[in-house]
Amino acid sequence: MAQVIKIEDYISRYEIDPYRYTNQFIRYKKLQWEELKNKSESDHLEQMKKQFLDKIFQNQIIWASSTVRSQSFVDEKYYSDSTLKYFAQRFPDQYLFMYYPVFSIKKAPMQAEIIILCPTEILCISFLEGEKDEVIIATDDHFWIQRGTKGEQKILSPITGLKRTEGIIKSSIKDLHIEMPIKKLLIYSDGYIHAPDLPLDYKIVDKREYEEWFYRMRQNPSPIKHNQLKVAKTLLSNCLSTSYDRFDF
């Protein structure tokens, strides 16, 4: 399971020590799974596996919204957020998720797109949504066209958010002097993206490539890297965190 290290401006225990909590999460998950297997009969294992994944996901939300002393008010939508849950439960432990984190840039809040810190690269991801087999067409202005059975509608160009996210990451880690590529992805698993003039540093993953891309991501054998954790620590230190004292009632 991927590790959810930041959600919006919620306080996260990974902010305290990403080195410690990434290892602790892996140990905790293994321990919970071993306990479950010992209690379960083999013919109920698949059902228990789903319960296990759901339990760990609930725990991930807790870790991404609290520390020993502080806690954030969590929007209940995140416990059932299909995108967050889908990738958190299916990607491997070495992927670190920042889910629409809010950064402090020149003392002003600035929300980024989804960031996945992989062992050897950083992914900035914009997930596009729509009805099955719809087509999203890139244009030259700030809006793109989404075309489906119900006609056409304008949507905000995802390029803006990805550019902003890349800029935030670059400015945050420039002093680390780490060579870690930043990639910008447009993902639309249910439909198609038509953007022939998109700059080469953007990658389209639509219905045609999605399954292959998803499979490759899941098969990444690389363990968590030291530079990956350095980047995580730096990015988390530049994020906003809104919380209250857990014991101040």
Backbone bond lengths (Angstrom), bond angles and torsions (degrees), N, CA, C in turn:
res aa  C-N    CA-C-N  psi(-1)  N-CA   C-N-CA  omega(-1)  CA-C   N-CA-C  phi
1 M - - - 1.462 - - 1.528 109.97 -
2 A 1.321 115.90 133.51 1.462 119.33 176.15 1.522 109.52 -65.45
3 Q 1.313 116.53 154.19 1.458 120.78 -177.88 1.527 110.02 -98.80
4 V 1.313 116.07 123.13 1.460 121.90 179.54 1.526 107.49 -87.39
5 I 1.328 116.35 104.21 1.463 119.56 -172.93 1.529 113.23 -99.48
6 K 1.348 117.20 -11.08 1.466 119.39 178.94 1.518 109.67 -160.68
7 I 1.330 115.62 135.20 1.463 122.62 172.47 1.523 107.94 -127.56
8 E 1.302 117.14 119.70 1.476 122.81 179.95 1.534 110.19 45.28
9 D 1.367 115.94 -124.45 1.463 119.28 -179.86 1.525 111.41 -109.17
10 Y 1.338 116.89 26.00 1.461 120.16 178.10 1.528 109.95 -74.71
11 I 1.312 115.49 144.21 1.462 119.00 176.48 1.527 108.33 -70.34
12 S 1.304 117.41 143.12 1.460 122.28 -176.31 1.518 109.66 -131.36
13 R 1.309 116.00 139.58 1.471 117.27 179.02 1.528 111.44 -69.15
14 Y 1.343 117.36 -18.04 1.461 119.48 175.03 1.529 110.95 -65.66
15 E 1.315 117.49 -23.58 1.468 120.55 177.10 1.521 110.85 -62.46
16 I 1.316 116.36 -33.53 1.461 120.99 -177.97 1.518 110.87 -68.71
17 D 1.326 115.40 -48.09 1.467 119.60 -178.37 1.526 109.64 -161.58
18 P 1.329 117.83 90.97 1.474 119.59 -179.57 1.524 112.86 -63.04
19 Y 1.332 117.28 -28.53 1.465 120.20 179.20 1.529 110.14 -64.15
20 R 1.305 115.52 -45.30 1.463 120.83 -178.07 1.529 111.99 -69.64
21 Y 1.321 116.84 -47.15 1.453 119.10 -170.85 1.525 113.65 -78.46
22 T 1.317 118.24 -25.59 1.468 118.24 174.00 1.528 110.45 -65.69
23 N 1.326 116.74 -41.78 1.465 120.22 176.69 1.519 111.51 -69.05
24 Q 1.327 116.02 -39.14 1.457 120.21 -178.57 1.526 110.98 -65.11
25 F 1.325 116.18 -37.55 1.463 119.62 178.79 1.526 110.98 -62.62
26 I 1.320 116.84 -44.64 1.468 120.84 -179.38 1.526 110.28 -63.12
27 R 1.336 117.22 -42.31 1.464 120.30 178.51 1.531 110.90 -64.90
28 Y 1.323 115.76 -43.24 1.468 120.72 -179.71 1.529 110.84 -61.30
29 K 1.316 116.11 -44.29 1.465 120.33 -178.67 1.527 111.08 -63.70
30 K 1.319 117.27 -43.51 1.465 121.27 179.48 1.524 110.94 -63.71
31 L 1.318 116.40 -41.60 1.458 120.82 -179.78 1.525 111.07 -63.93
32 Q 1.341 116.02 -44.59 1.461 120.24 179.22 1.526 111.43 -62.50
33 W 1.316 116.32 -38.56 1.459 120.25 -179.17 1.525 111.35 -68.88
34 E 1.321 117.21 -41.25 1.459 120.81 178.54 1.522 110.91 -63.89
35 E 1.312 116.83 -41.04 1.464 120.30 178.50 1.531 110.41 -63.88
36 L 1.308 115.56 -40.29 1.468 120.32 -179.09 1.524 110.75 -65.89
37 K 1.332 116.77 -44.34 1.468 120.05 -179.46 1.528 111.62 -62.67
38 N 1.316 115.54 -37.50 1.461 119.26 -179.27 1.530 112.13 -68.55
39 K 1.315 116.15 -26.01 1.461 120.37 -178.84 1.529 112.63 -91.08
40 S 1.318 116.95 -19.16 1.462 120.75 -170.07 1.524 111.71 -97.88
41 E 1.305 114.83 149.00 1.452 120.82 169.53 1.526 108.50 -83.31
42 S 1.305 115.98 149.38 1.471 120.26 -172.98 1.529 112.69 -59.26
43 D 1.345 117.68 -33.73 1.459 118.84 -176.74 1.529 112.48 -76.13
44 H 1.327 116.98 -9.47 1.461 121.10 177.76 1.523 111.92 -106.43
45 L 1.329 116.31 7.84 1.465 119.91 -171.27 1.525 112.97 -64.23
46 E 1.338 118.10 -39.71 1.466 120.34 -178.76 1.523 111.03 -64.60
47 Q 1.321 115.92 -42.41 1.460 119.65 177.83 1.520 110.91 -63.97
48 M 1.330 115.73 -41.27 1.465 120.32 179.62 1.529 111.12 -68.08
49 K 1.335 115.94 -31.47 1.460 119.38 178.44 1.523 111.07 -63.11
50 K 1.338 116.64 -41.74 1.460 120.20 177.63 1.524 110.61 -63.24
51 Q 1.332 116.57 -43.12 1.456 120.26 177.83 1.525 110.97 -62.21
52 F 1.332 115.16 -38.04 1.464 120.53 178.10 1.524 111.11 -62.86
53 L 1.341 116.37 -47.56 1.459 120.34 -179.51 1.526 111.35 -62.14
54 D 1.330 116.43 -40.15 1.463 119.98 179.17 1.522 111.37 -66.70
55 K 1.320 115.90 -38.94 1.469 119.75 178.59 1.529 111.14 -64.65
56 I 1.328 116.39 -44.22 1.463 119.81 179.77 1.527 110.26 -65.75
57 F 1.333 117.28 -38.10 1.458 119.79 178.65 1.531 110.90 -62.66
58 Q 1.330 116.88 -42.37 1.467 120.48 176.32 1.526 110.04 -57.99
59 N 1.319 115.01 -40.80 1.463 120.26 179.31 1.526 111.25 -66.73
60 Q 1.327 116.65 -35.42 1.464 120.05 178.26 1.530 111.11 -62.25
61 I 1.336 116.50 -40.98 1.465 119.85 178.31 1.525 109.91 -62.59
62 I 1.322 116.45 -39.65 1.474 120.46 178.78 1.522 110.27 -63.42
63 W 1.332 116.71 -45.64 1.460 120.36 -179.80 1.529 111.57 -64.24
64 A 1.339 116.30 -31.95 1.467 120.68 -177.20 1.522 112.15 -88.43
65 S 1.338 117.02 8.29 1.463 119.57 -179.81 1.521 113.27 -140.03
66 S 1.337 117.07 13.19 1.459 118.88 -178.61 1.518 111.66 -159.73
67 T 1.311 114.69 157.77 1.456 122.76 167.74 1.523 106.16 -125.19
68 V 1.327 117.12 -173.30 1.461 119.99 178.44 1.528 110.67 -61.37
69 R 1.337 116.11 -37.24 1.462 120.38 -174.36 1.521 115.00 -102.94
70 S 1.329 117.24 -23.44 1.469 119.59 -172.97 1.526 111.52 -126.31
71 Q 1.319 114.33 160.07 1.463 120.30 -178.68 1.522 109.37 -150.70
72 S 1.320 116.03 147.85 1.464 121.93 175.91 1.519 109.62 -106.52
73 F 1.322 115.30 153.00 1.459 119.52 172.54 1.529 108.09 -74.72
74 V 1.310 116.93 119.63 1.464 121.77 -174.76 1.525 110.26 -97.34
75 D 1.308 115.71 127.87 1.454 120.19 172.55 1.533 108.15 -68.88
76 E 1.307 116.61 125.46 1.466 121.28 -175.60 1.528 113.16 -58.48
77 K 1.323 116.93 -19.57 1.470 119.57 -177.43 1.518 111.61 -61.71
78 Y 1.347 117.26 -26.65 1.456 119.06 -175.69 1.527 112.52 -71.11
79 Y 1.321 117.45 -23.82 1.464 119.29 178.18 1.527 111.60 -71.28
80 S 1.329 116.88 -18.21 1.461 120.55 178.88 1.530 112.14 -123.61
81 D 1.327 116.97 12.61 1.459 120.96 -179.51 1.534 108.88 -63.95
82 S 1.315 116.77 112.14 1.468 120.65 -172.58 1.524 112.96 -64.18
83 T 1.332 117.14 -38.27 1.470 119.65 -179.56 1.518 110.95 -68.58
84 L 1.320 116.81 -48.94 1.463 121.05 179.86 1.520 110.63 -60.24
85 K 1.311 116.05 -46.72 1.462 120.53 -177.09 1.525 111.33 -66.75
86 Y 1.310 116.66 -41.97 1.463 121.58 -178.16 1.526 111.81 -58.57
87 F 1.326 115.58 -49.61 1.467 118.38 -176.61 1.522 112.11 -78.44
88 A 1.313 117.03 -34.78 1.461 119.12 178.33 1.525 110.74 -62.96
89 Q 1.318 117.48 -37.96 1.450 120.62 -176.82 1.525 113.34 -82.48
90 R 1.309 118.23 -18.97 1.465 119.73 -173.41 1.520 114.83 -110.99
91 F 1.303 117.72 -19.36 1.460 119.11 176.82 1.531 110.02 -86.60
92 P 1.331 117.26 155.49 1.468 120.27 -176.17 1.533 113.46 -73.55
93 D 1.338 114.49 166.44 1.469 122.27 -173.63 1.522 114.12 -58.54
94 Q 1.323 116.50 -26.95 1.464 119.17 -172.86 1.527 113.59 -80.40
95 Y 1.334 117.89 -1.77 1.457 120.88 176.07 1.527 109.44 -93.22
96 L 1.328 116.09 130.53 1.457 121.99 -177.99 1.524 108.95 -110.59
97 F 1.322 116.72 118.73 1.465 123.67 -174.72 1.524 111.30 -96.00
98 M 1.326 115.48 131.52 1.465 121.90 166.34 1.523 105.51 -117.02
99 Y 1.323 116.07 112.65 1.464 121.43 -170.63 1.520 110.21 -99.36
100 Y 1.317 115.10 100.53 1.467 123.37 -176.61 1.539 112.02 48.47
101 P 1.332 116.37 54.17 1.471 119.10 -177.89 1.527 112.01 -66.90
102 V 1.318 115.28 150.42 1.463 121.71 177.88 1.522 108.40 -106.03
103 F 1.318 116.10 119.19 1.464 121.72 -178.99 1.524 110.28 -99.13
104 S 1.313 114.79 158.70 1.461 121.16 173.06 1.528 107.79 -102.20
105 I 1.329 115.84 106.90 1.461 121.45 -178.48 1.526 108.24 -115.78
106 K 1.339 114.59 112.83 1.470 120.88 -176.41 1.533 110.62 52.12
107 K 1.328 113.92 44.75 1.469 123.62 176.90 1.532 113.37 67.41
108 A 1.320 116.69 14.35 1.467 120.68 177.66 1.533 108.92 -118.66
109 P 1.350 117.46 141.12 1.470 119.76 178.46 1.525 111.25 -72.35
110 M 1.320 115.86 138.92 1.456 120.73 178.55 1.528 108.47 -143.18
111 Q 1.319 115.64 119.17 1.458 119.56 -177.60 1.521 111.33 -87.92
112 A 1.320 114.58 136.55 1.454 121.46 179.47 1.526 109.95 -100.93
113 E 1.307 115.41 170.26 1.455 121.06 171.65 1.533 108.41 -78.52
114 I 1.316 116.52 -175.15 1.461 120.29 177.97 1.525 109.58 -66.98
115 I 1.320 115.70 134.89 1.467 121.84 178.09 1.526 108.34 -120.90
116 I 1.332 116.10 130.23 1.460 120.83 173.26 1.524 107.66 -117.55
117 L 1.316 115.47 118.75 1.462 120.98 176.55 1.521 107.59 -91.17
118 C 1.322 115.61 104.85 1.460 122.09 177.16 1.529 108.51 -89.90
119 P 1.316 118.67 166.88 1.474 119.88 -179.33 1.523 114.00 -56.40
120 T 1.339 118.71 -34.43 1.467 120.14 -174.11 1.524 113.76 -126.04
121 E 1.334 118.05 4.86 1.459 120.17 179.68 1.526 110.26 -157.60
122 I 1.329 115.08 164.08 1.457 121.48 178.45 1.524 107.88 -117.57
123 L 1.321 116.03 128.87 1.454 120.81 179.71 1.527 110.33 -108.67
124 C 1.332 115.71 128.19 1.465 121.91 169.66 1.523 105.52 -103.94
125 I 1.326 116.51 123.31 1.463 119.36 -170.66 1.519 111.20 -125.88
126 S 1.330 114.65 132.64 1.456 121.54 170.65 1.527 107.47 -113.60
127 F 1.333 116.19 115.61 1.459 120.89 178.27 1.525 109.11 -90.09
128 L 1.322 116.00 124.80 1.459 121.50 178.35 1.518 108.97 -101.66
129 E 1.314 116.64 141.62 1.454 121.22 -176.48 1.517 111.02 -126.34
130 G 1.309 115.87 153.60 1.454 121.51 178.28 1.506 110.00 175.32
131 E 1.326 115.96 -174.47 1.450 120.01 177.41 1.530 110.41 -73.10
132 K 1.304 115.30 160.20 1.465 120.76 -178.50 1.523 110.78 -58.29
133 D 1.327 115.21 132.38 1.466 124.35 175.16 1.527 114.05 70.10
134 E 1.313 117.93 14.03 1.462 119.29 172.76 1.527 109.92 -68.78
135 V 1.307 115.66 159.73 1.467 121.43 -179.97 1.531 108.51 -118.13
136 I 1.314 115.58 130.61 1.459 121.29 174.23 1.524 107.79 -106.41
137 I 1.312 115.38 125.61 1.466 121.24 -174.25 1.522 109.49 -112.26
138 A 1.322 115.53 124.76 1.464 120.68 178.44 1.514 110.19 -76.28
139 T 1.332 115.80 141.96 1.458 121.86 174.01 1.521 108.43 -126.64
140 D 1.303 116.13 -179.19 1.461 119.63 -176.17 1.530 113.77 -85.30
141 D 1.328 117.23 -12.85 1.457 118.61 -175.79 1.534 111.32 -98.74
142 H 1.333 116.03 -163.61 1.460 120.69 -175.46 1.522 112.88 -78.93
143 F 1.316 117.74 -4.26 1.456 120.97 -179.76 1.525 110.77 -123.53
144 W 1.332 115.26 143.28 1.447 121.66 173.32 1.526 108.62 -107.68
145 I 1.321 116.53 170.51 1.461 121.46 -178.84 1.524 109.50 -110.90
146 Q 1.327 116.08 130.47 1.460 122.16 175.21 1.527 107.78 -108.68
147 R 1.326 115.97 118.88 1.460 121.09 -172.83 1.532 110.24 -117.30
148 G 1.341 115.35 124.49 1.461 120.03 179.32 1.512 111.35 -145.71
149 T 1.313 116.04 -162.22 1.466 120.92 -177.09 1.522 112.22 -66.98
150 K 1.333 116.91 -22.95 1.460 120.85 -179.16 1.532 112.38 -94.03
151 G 1.329 116.30 10.71 1.455 120.00 179.36 1.517 112.27 104.65
152 E 1.326 115.06 -153.99 1.462 120.69 -177.18 1.528 110.73 -115.23
153 Q 1.324 113.51 149.15 1.454 119.86 171.95 1.519 109.14 -145.17
154 K 1.313 115.82 154.44 1.455 120.67 178.21 1.527 109.64 -88.95
155 I 1.316 115.37 139.38 1.462 121.28 173.47 1.521 108.29 -127.42
156 L 1.310 116.18 152.40 1.455 120.70 179.25 1.520 110.04 -64.40
157 S 1.294 117.14 134.78 1.461 120.71 179.29 1.530 110.76 -59.72
158 P 1.330 117.82 127.40 1.470 120.46 178.65 1.526 113.13 -71.34
159 I 1.314 116.17 -12.92 1.465 120.22 -179.16 1.531 111.24 -61.03
160 T 1.325 116.25 -37.65 1.465 120.83 -177.83 1.522 111.33 -58.50
161 G 1.334 116.21 -50.11 1.460 120.34 -178.85 1.520 112.88 -65.69
162 L 1.332 117.02 -37.25 1.460 119.97 179.94 1.524 111.45 -69.01
163 K 1.339 116.32 -39.78 1.469 119.74 176.45 1.518 110.79 -61.32
164 R 1.338 115.60 -44.52 1.459 121.05 179.99 1.533 110.50 -61.60
165 T 1.305 116.13 -43.66 1.464 120.70 -179.00 1.520 111.36 -64.76
166 E 1.316 116.92 -44.20 1.461 120.84 178.04 1.522 110.62 -60.65
167 G 1.331 116.39 -42.71 1.461 120.33 179.95 1.517 112.09 -63.02
168 I 1.329 116.82 -40.91 1.464 120.96 178.63 1.526 110.57 -62.09
169 I 1.318 116.04 -44.74 1.462 120.34 -178.70 1.528 110.56 -64.32
170 K 1.317 116.05 -47.01 1.471 119.75 -178.00 1.526 111.50 -60.27
171 S 1.334 116.56 -45.11 1.469 119.32 -178.84 1.529 111.66 -68.74
172 S 1.332 116.69 -29.90 1.463 120.57 -178.06 1.521 112.34 -74.32
173 I 1.326 117.88 -36.13 1.473 119.99 -172.38 1.520 113.22 -106.99
174 K 1.338 117.55 6.68 1.463 119.02 -174.50 1.524 112.66 -60.28
175 D 1.333 116.95 -33.12 1.467 119.90 -178.20 1.521 113.03 -79.68
176 L 1.327 117.13 -7.14 1.461 119.74 178.38 1.524 111.73 -78.13
177 H 1.334 116.31 -21.97 1.468 122.13 -178.64 1.530 111.05 55.18
178 I 1.320 114.99 45.72 1.464 121.63 179.15 1.525 109.07 -107.65
179 E 1.323 115.39 130.27 1.459 120.28 176.31 1.523 108.95 -86.99
180 M 1.315 114.89 94.98 1.455 120.24 -179.24 1.522 107.88 -137.26
181 P 1.317 118.32 109.41 1.468 120.29 -175.13 1.526 112.43 -61.38
182 I 1.333 114.83 142.79 1.460 122.11 175.33 1.525 107.65 -108.87
183 K 1.324 116.33 121.79 1.458 120.84 -177.87 1.524 110.31 -114.97
184 K 1.334 115.53 142.02 1.462 121.46 -178.44 1.533 108.93 -111.33
185 L 1.343 115.79 121.14 1.460 121.46 -175.01 1.525 111.17 -119.06
186 L 1.333 115.20 137.19 1.459 122.72 169.70 1.521 106.61 -108.20
187 I 1.338 117.26 116.34 1.457 120.69 -174.83 1.528 110.34 -116.26
188 Y 1.314 114.73 126.68 1.466 121.42 177.90 1.520 106.57 -139.81
189 S 1.324 117.40 91.12 1.461 121.69 -170.80 1.522 112.99 -74.19
190 D 1.325 118.34 -24.70 1.465 120.83 -175.20 1.527 114.15 -98.17
191 G 1.323 117.19 -11.23 1.458 119.31 -175.51 1.516 112.12 -143.43
192 Y 1.315 115.33 -157.19 1.458 121.22 -171.73 1.530 110.76 -125.57
193 I 1.311 115.16 146.97 1.457 122.16 177.11 1.520 108.39 -117.03
194 H 1.322 116.16 123.41 1.463 121.14 177.28 1.525 107.58 -110.38
195 A 1.337 114.95 103.04 1.466 120.24 -177.86 1.522 109.16 -144.58
196 P 1.347 117.38 69.22 1.469 120.67 -174.72 1.522 113.66 -65.22
197 D 1.318 117.82 -23.67 1.465 120.62 -177.69 1.522 112.93 -99.71
198 L 1.318 116.92 12.40 1.457 120.53 179.85 1.533 109.73 -64.30
199 P 1.344 118.00 135.57 1.467 119.76 178.31 1.529 111.79 -54.85
200 L 1.322 115.99 151.83 1.459 121.16 -173.86 1.528 113.50 -65.63
201 D 1.352 117.57 -19.90 1.463 118.66 -178.74 1.525 112.72 -84.28
202 Y 1.336 117.59 8.56 1.460 122.29 172.07 1.521 107.98 -110.95
203 K 1.324 115.91 139.93 1.465 120.20 178.69 1.526 109.19 -116.07
204 I 1.313 115.93 132.24 1.457 122.14 176.94 1.528 109.25 -96.23
205 V 1.319 115.79 128.09 1.464 121.59 173.75 1.528 106.60 -124.78
206 D 1.341 116.57 93.38 1.459 119.48 179.65 1.531 109.27 -109.24
207 K 1.309 116.91 -163.28 1.458 121.51 -174.00 1.526 112.44 -57.12
208 R 1.317 117.18 -27.88 1.461 121.10 -177.38 1.526 112.68 -73.66
209 E 1.332 116.63 -31.31 1.468 119.93 -175.82 1.517 113.63 -113.95
210 Y 1.339 116.48 -6.46 1.459 119.24 -167.66 1.533 113.11 -60.57
211 E 1.313 119.02 -49.09 1.466 121.47 -175.93 1.522 111.51 -61.15
212 E 1.318 116.25 -41.33 1.473 120.15 179.07 1.519 110.62 -65.58
213 W 1.342 116.36 -44.51 1.470 120.57 178.19 1.522 110.53 -61.02
214 F 1.315 117.39 -45.97 1.457 122.18 -178.02 1.526 110.77 -62.27
215 Y 1.321 116.64 -40.79 1.461 121.10 178.71 1.530 110.85 -63.02
216 R 1.331 116.98 -45.98 1.465 120.76 179.49 1.525 111.26 -60.62
217 M 1.319 116.10 -41.70 1.464 119.70 179.99 1.530 110.90 -62.24
218 R 1.297 116.41 -40.25 1.470 120.45 -178.54 1.527 112.55 -70.68
219 Q 1.334 116.53 -24.36 1.462 120.31 -175.08 1.525 113.50 -91.48
220 N 1.317 117.53 2.28 1.467 120.62 -177.52 1.528 110.37 -59.31
221 P 1.341 118.10 116.94 1.470 120.11 -175.31 1.524 113.80 -87.12
222 S 1.314 117.87 -7.86 1.460 120.62 -172.83 1.527 111.67 -69.88
223 P 1.330 117.73 135.34 1.468 120.25 175.98 1.526 110.93 -77.07
224 I 1.318 116.76 174.39 1.466 121.42 175.40 1.526 109.17 -60.79
225 K 1.335 116.24 134.67 1.464 121.68 -177.11 1.529 111.12 -105.03
226 H 1.321 114.52 154.68 1.466 120.20 179.37 1.529 111.06 -61.93
227 N 1.336 117.09 -44.86 1.467 119.82 179.51 1.528 111.58 -63.55
228 Q 1.318 116.54 -35.15 1.459 121.03 177.21 1.526 110.36 -59.97
229 L 1.325 117.05 -42.41 1.458 121.13 -179.95 1.531 111.53 -72.16
230 K 1.326 116.26 -32.59 1.473 119.16 175.54 1.528 110.63 -63.63
231 V 1.315 115.71 -42.86 1.462 120.29 177.35 1.526 110.13 -63.90
232 A 1.326 116.64 -43.59 1.470 120.32 179.24 1.519 110.90 -59.36
233 K 1.307 116.88 -45.65 1.476 121.19 -178.93 1.521 110.80 -61.82
234 T 1.330 116.48 -42.70 1.462 120.60 -179.01 1.524 111.53 -67.55
235 L 1.314 117.25 -45.51 1.460 120.20 179.54 1.530 110.74 -62.92
236 L 1.319 116.65 -43.08 1.461 119.98 179.29 1.524 111.80 -63.05
237 S 1.314 116.46 -35.03 1.478 119.77 179.88 1.520 111.72 -69.62
238 N 1.332 117.33 -19.88 1.462 121.37 179.04 1.531 112.42 -97.14
239 C 1.328 116.53 3.57 1.459 120.59 179.29 1.526 111.40 -90.48
240 L 1.306 115.39 155.09 1.458 121.13 172.09 1.523 109.20 -82.64
241 S 1.324 116.18 147.06 1.459 121.68 175.35 1.518 109.22 -136.98
242 T 1.318 116.26 120.89 1.459 122.56 178.41 1.520 108.01 -109.88
243 S 1.333 116.89 121.43 1.460 120.00 -175.19 1.520 110.48 -154.41
244 Y 1.317 115.14 174.03 1.461 121.29 174.85 1.522 108.39 -133.22
245 D 1.325 116.26 161.69 1.446 122.69 179.28 1.533 109.27 -67.98
246 R 1.299 118.09 124.07 1.469 122.03 -176.77 1.526 111.85 -63.95
247 F 1.325 116.65 -23.90 1.466 119.91 -175.07 1.510 112.56 -108.66
248 D 1.347 115.52 11.99 1.452 120.02 179.48 1.528 109.57 -103.67
249 F 1.307 115.92 87.45 1.453 121.02 -177.89 1.521 111.33 -105.33
